Amino acid sequence: MKVPLLDLTEQNQTLRPEIEAALGRVLDTNGFILGAEVAALEKELADYCGTKHAIGCASGTDALLLALMAFDVGADGEVITTPYSFFATVSSITRLGAKPVFVDIDPQTYNLDISQIEAKITERTKAIQPVHLYGQCAEMSELRKISEKYGIPLVEDAAQAIGAEEFGIRAGAMSEIGCFSFYPSKNLGGMGDGGFMTTDDDALAHKLNALRVHGSFERYYHKWIGLNSRLDGFQGAVLRVKLPFLDAWSEARKANADFYRAAFTDAGLTEQIALPFERENVRHIYNQFVIRVPERRDELKQFLAENEIGTDIYYPVSLHQQECFEYLGYKTGDFPESERASKETLALPIFPELKREQQEYVVAKIAEFFA
Ligand SMILES: *Cc1c(COP(=O)(O)O)cnc(C)c1O
């Protein structure tokens, strides 16, 4: 049996007629850059996230960059964030000349350890940028208290967390600006690059709308030095076809997660692997199902690959240890939980169309490995 980490074939084939019709509408109307499909999608996304505004852009990476630009983050600024995330979480900060100030992660959730944040705040702190890793929200209600106490805005890296909730509030609606990605492996994936930002603040929405088109409201008049970062009409059209299915897909991921949880427990494997920790009062959308394997993680990955089971490591190197960030002066040992996670985590297949037999096979092979 083959179990890929992610296979979009079934999803795309099922929706193929609707997707072709939607692409045809863009072709017929020449709405290639932003345009009517993107404008309609932005309304639907704002509704979905429970925010006043949603603003499309070219990628999740750009969403983060634009959000920080909206707060004028620059050379003398600091942004507090996690070292255990995708590269763009931090490159968005350094790209603006600002300094990422890392806070270690909670070993259970892999999200920011909020008890360590206040000690890192200085008068140069321009934003706090939590990541909702794997599809589970960081502790946003607690972060909100810190944000209000110090008057520092929150920027959510919600790239992996569209539809995730804490206390019934959706990702993107718990901060000044939420940042999302339509990279094909996310729960709502496009057919190319894309992203968007959410906000309830009219002034920020106004600025983000301009920043994504060279900082301009009126063509050839530039209020800010923005980016060329627009969502294209084809992506908008495809994403509008997919959005109505998003909740069913996220529920299917959650059902797959529950199945793994029961099966690994029944197989008596909870000593060898730690299952994902689900906090109370959250909706976890399981963009990834990540187990912790304290012993022999790389051997297990290799064994599963030999048995045609796809897995991946998110992420094998903490960001403070990346070669390009050496100049920041962090060193190995600075963020022990992040470093340990990079040696112990392993993502298993969890996509919505995964079959029960495939999951049983994954569990059986992991049991065989440890037997
Ligand atoms: C995917 C991702 C991004 C970047 O999104 P792109 O659309 O690929 O630029 C940023 N942060 C996190 C946590 C991600 O998972």
The ligand as an ORCA input file, in Angstrom:
! r2SCAN-3c Opt
* xyz 0 1
  C       3.078     28.310      4.513
  C       3.529     29.189      5.595
  C       3.944     30.510      5.376
  C       4.196     31.098      4.012
  O       3.197     30.982      3.093
  P       3.546     31.065      1.525
  O       2.187     31.257      0.918
  O       4.185     29.793      1.141
  O       4.416     32.236      1.305
  C       4.244     31.299      6.472
  N       4.171     30.829      7.714
  C       3.806     29.562      7.969
  C       3.740     29.104      9.389
  C       3.496     28.689      6.926
  O       3.158     27.431      7.194
*
